[in-house]
Amino acid sequence: MPDLQISERLINFLMFLPVFLLSISVHEYSHAFFANKYGDATAKNLGRLTLNPFKHIDLVGSIIMPLAAFASGFALIGWAKPVPVDRRNFSDPLRDDAVVSFAGPLSNFIFSVLLFVLFLISVNIFEEQNLIISNLLWYGVFLNVFLFAFNLLPIPPLDGSHILFDLFPNKLTAKYLNLGLYGSLLLLVFIYSPLWGIFMKIVNFILHLFIKIGGYV
């Protein structure tokens, strides 16, 4: 029985990894694309204006953490190497940085819609014959809706904290944006607080909207 559980977890992990890497690549590429569009070629010059996952992989966040999660049986988590953005190159630093920051989460939402369309096609055409593909696509939908909502949280170093500062630029939000390690600790506290349950309800609400619109049960 334990071997069966390990095999099932291994299959889930192998399904998760390519979807995860592609999803974070879409996110980081979007940051780089709009940064370049608004005058900051920093990411482009570093080879980050690409969907190639190997350009966005962070050793700890993209490899070690997912492997540790698989080995321990905890939830699969991870992150990509952040795209460098120099707002000094923008003609309107606050506006352009807000657009660049929002582009990442938005790209995940758009990607989730695309995956959901493919999911509907797969369940309607293949029905039970290709359950693995349907499950993989649905996992991609969930992951990208999660990344969309999660990255919009106004907690450093997430994109939402940049958007918060760009909308309300003052000394307080500037200090908040630059919390560094304390921001990561604050994020950890949020994840283990009752607020996390509320956050996941928002994620599930969006997923239910997808299902309702798609007419799929």
GIHUDA-V218256 format. One record per pair of residues at least 6 apart in sequence whose C-alpha atoms are under 7 Angstrom apart, sorted by sequence separation. I is the first residue (numbers start at 1). J is the second residue. D is the distance in Angstrom with one decimal. If there is no record, write none. Layout:
# GIHUDA-V218256
{{I,J,D} {I,J,D}}
This chain:
# GIHUDA-V218256
{{35,41,6.8} {43,49,6.3} {69,75,6.1} {70,76,6.7} {87,93,5.4} {90,96,6.4} {152,158,6.8} {154,160,4.1} {155,161,5.2} {190,196,6.3} {211,217,6.7} {48,55,6.1} {69,76,5.3} {151,158,5.2} {152,159,5.7} {153,160,4.9} {154,161,4.1} {36,44,6.8} {69,77,6.9} {151,159,5.4} {152,160,4.1} {153,161,7.0} {165,173,5.4} {151,160,6.1} {165,174,6.5} {66,76,5.6} {87,97,6.3} {154,164,6.4} {32,43,5.5} {66,77,5.7} {123,134,6.3} {32,44,6.6} {65,77,6.5} {66,78,5.9} {122,134,5.9} {165,177,7.0} {65,78,5.7} {119,134,5.6} {162,177,6.7} {32,48,6.6} {33,49,6.1} {62,78,5.4} {161,177,6.0} {32,49,5.3} {61,78,4.5} {62,79,5.5} {61,79,4.5} {62,80,5.8} {119,137,5.4} {29,48,6.8} {61,80,6.1} {119,138,6.3} {29,49,5.5} {29,50,5.7} {116,137,7.0} {156,177,5.8} {29,51,6.0} {58,80,5.2} {115,137,5.9} {116,138,6.8} {57,80,5.3} {58,81,4.7} {156,179,6.9} {56,80,5.7} {57,81,5.8} {26,51,6.1} {56,81,5.3} {115,140,6.6} {116,141,5.9} {25,51,5.4} {115,141,5.8} {157,183,6.4} {25,52,6.8} {156,183,4.8} {157,184,7.0} {25,53,5.4} {112,140,6.7} {155,183,6.5} {156,184,6.7} {112,141,4.5} {22,53,6.3} {25,56,6.2} {21,53,5.9} {112,144,5.3} {155,187,6.3} {111,144,6.8} {112,145,6.1} {48,83,6.9} {109,144,6.1} {108,144,4.9} {109,145,5.7} {108,145,6.7} {108,147,6.5} {109,148,5.6} {43,83,6.1} {108,148,5.5} {43,84,5.7} {42,84,6.6} {43,85,6.8} {105,147,6.6} {106,148,6.4} {42,85,6.4} {105,148,4.3} {42,86,6.9} {40,85,7.0} {40,86,6.4} {105,151,6.0} {105,152,6.8} {40,89,5.1} {35,85,6.8} {39,89,5.8} {40,90,6.4} {32,83,6.5} {39,90,5.5} {31,83,6.8} {38,90,5.9} {28,82,6.9} {149,203,6.8} {28,83,6.0} {24,80,6.1} {13,70,6.7} {102,159,6.8} {146,203,6.1} {38,96,6.6} {101,159,5.3} {145,203,6.6} {101,162,6.6} {101,163,6.5} {98,162,6.8} {35,100,5.8} {98,163,5.0} {34,100,5.5} {98,166,5.8} {31,100,5.3} {31,101,6.6} {95,166,6.8} {31,103,5.8} {94,166,4.8} {30,103,5.7} {31,104,5.4} {30,104,5.4} {28,104,6.3} {27,104,4.4} {30,107,6.5} {27,105,6.5} {27,107,5.9} {26,107,6.6} {27,108,6.2} {26,108,7.0} {23,108,6.8} {15,136,6.4} {19,140,6.0} {23,144,6.7}}
